[in-house]
Amino acid sequence: QIDKQKTQLENLKNKLFWGKDIGRFLNELTKLASDLPIEFSSLKPESASAVIGKEPKGYLFAQVPISVALKSAYDNLVEFLRRIEESDKYINIDTLNIESDRSDIYRHNIKMKLIILVKEEG
C-alpha cells in the first residue's frame, strides 16, 4: 500500500515543471504542434498567479499562466488540444477564444490561456 502511494506521488511529481523549465515547456508546446499547420504568433508566460502549497522539503507549488496566440483550422486545433490534454505534464486549458479571420476563411485566430503547475525551491 505504501509503495503504491509512493509510486503515485512520484508520478504526480513528474507531471510538474520546475520554475526554471518554463522555457523548455514553451519548446515542448511548439513541438506538440510541429507536424500540424499551426502558426504561433505569441507564447508568453505570465507571473505565477498563486502559490497553492508547500512541500515539507521546502518546495513551493505555483500556477503559472501561459498566454498563447495562434492561427489554425478547426481540425488542427482539435488535434493540438488533444495532444495538450494527453501530455505527460500537467497542463490545464483555462480559456479558449476562437475568432474568424475574414481574410482567411480556413484558418482562425485563436487565443488561449494555459495553466501549468510549477515546483520551485522556496
C-alpha positions in Angstrom: 0.0 0.0 0.0 2.8 2.5 1.0 4.8 1.6 -2.1 1.8 2.1 -4.3 1.3 5.6 -2.8 5.0 6.5 -3.2 4.7 5.5 -6.9 1.6 7.6 -7.3 3.3 10.6 -5.7 6.4 10.2 -7.9 4.2 10.0 -11.0 2.4 13.2 -9.9 5.6 15.0 -9.3 6.8 14.0 -12.8 3.8 15.9 -14.2 5.1 19.2 -12.7 7.6 21.6 -14.1 10.4 23.3 -12.3 10.3 27.1 -12.4 13.5 27.1 -14.5 11.9 24.8 -17.0 9.3 27.2 -18.4 11.4 27.9 -21.5 11.6 24.1 -22.1 7.8 23.9 -21.7 7.4 26.5 -24.4 9.6 24.5 -26.7 7.7 21.3 -25.9 4.4 23.1 -26.6 5.6 24.1 -30.1 6.8 20.5 -30.7 3.3 19.2 -29.9 2.2 21.2 -33.0 5.3 20.7 -35.1 3.7 18.5 -37.7 0.4 20.5 -37.8 -0.1 23.6 -39.9 -0.4 25.8 -36.8 1.2 29.2 -36.8 2.1 30.6 -33.3 2.1 34.4 -33.1 2.9 34.6 -29.4 3.8 32.4 -26.4 4.0 34.5 -23.2 4.5 33.2 -19.7 3.0 35.4 -17.0 3.9 35.8 -13.4 3.0 32.9 -11.1 -0.6 33.6 -10.1 -0.9 31.7 -6.9 1.2 29.7 -4.6 -1.0 26.7 -4.0 1.0 24.7 -1.5 4.3 24.0 0.1 6.0 20.6 0.5 7.9 19.7 3.7 11.2 19.7 1.8 10.8 23.4 1.1 9.4 23.4 -2.4 6.6 25.8 -3.4 3.9 24.8 -5.9 2.6 27.6 -8.1 0.3 28.1 -11.0 1.9 29.8 -14.0 -0.4 31.1 -16.7 0.9 31.0 -20.3 -0.9 33.2 -22.9 -0.8 31.6 -26.4 -2.0 33.2 -29.7 -2.0 31.2 -32.9 -3.7 30.7 -36.3 -5.2 27.3 -37.2 -8.0 25.5 -38.9 -10.5 23.8 -36.6 -9.4 20.2 -37.2 -5.7 21.1 -36.5 -6.7 23.0 -33.3 -8.7 20.0 -32.1 -5.7 17.7 -32.6 -3.4 20.2 -30.9 -5.8 20.4 -27.9 -5.9 16.6 -27.7 -2.1 16.5 -27.6 -2.1 19.0 -24.8 -4.6 17.1 -22.8 -2.7 13.8 -23.3 0.6 15.3 -22.4 2.7 13.7 -19.7 2.8 17.0 -17.9 0.1 18.8 -16.0 -1.3 21.5 -18.5 -4.7 23.0 -17.9 -6.5 24.8 -20.7 -8.1 27.7 -18.8 -9.6 29.8 -21.5 -10.0 29.4 -25.3 -11.2 32.1 -27.7 -11.7 31.5 -31.4 -12.3 34.4 -33.9 -12.8 34.2 -37.6 -10.4 35.8 -40.0 -12.2 37.4 -42.9 -9.0 37.3 -45.0 -8.6 33.5 -44.5 -11.8 31.6 -44.1 -10.0 28.3 -43.4 -7.8 29.5 -40.5 -8.9 31.2 -37.3 -7.3 33.5 -34.8 -7.1 31.6 -31.5 -6.1 32.9 -28.1 -5.9 30.6 -25.1 -4.5 30.7 -21.6 -2.8 27.6 -20.3 -2.0 27.0 -16.7 0.9 24.8 -15.7 1.9 23.7 -12.2 5.4 24.7 -11.3 7.6 23.5 -8.4 10.2 25.9 -7.1 12.6 25.9 -4.2 11.2 28.2 -1.6 
